[in-house]
Amino acid sequence: MPTISIIIPILNEADNLSRLFAHLTGLTPPPQQVILVDGGSIDGSFALAQYLIKDLRVVQQSAIDWQVLASSAGRALQMNRGATLATGDVLLFLHADTQLPNHAMTEIMSVVIRAEWGRFDVRLDSSECMLKLVSKMINWRSRLTGIATGDQAIFVKRDWFEQIGGR
């Protein structure tokens, strides 16, 4: 089975981190690794991520290899920095405010058997009809064109990521 490293660029995400950690520790099966890459937060995100990781290790609630590191700002820079430290066979790029389906790791494993990369559908957490239409259009465009956005939790086989230059 392929192993999965989740790479999350963060910048001033302190309000999202506790929920993100709780969500990721609840995935079944868990990812092998989660790397948070801070782009210079001024809201305490870096220190909070360190604290949450230390707390997980102290109470031994996680089999996940959690890491947080600093980087220059810029999502692409942060994600590429995280990818250099990733140990998984598959890299999953995730926004801090995006939640994965509970069985996302299993879904990823089944996709990478037949494809180099994939993504998840967007489901906006809103009852507004217009936002539901927006999410349907984003998903439709992705299916039609193969273009995905960061909110769709893009994943790629590590060897293919490296072949295309890590961008």
Secondary structure, 3 states (H helix, E strand, C coil): CCCEEEEEEECCCHHHHHHHHHHHHCCCCCCCEEEEEECCCCCCHHHHHHHHHHHHHHCCCCCCEEEEEECCCCHHHHHHHHHHHCCCCEEEECCCCCCCCCCHHHHHHHHCCCCCEECCCCCCCCCCHHHHHHHHHHHHHHHHHCCCCHHHCEEEEHHHHHHCCCC
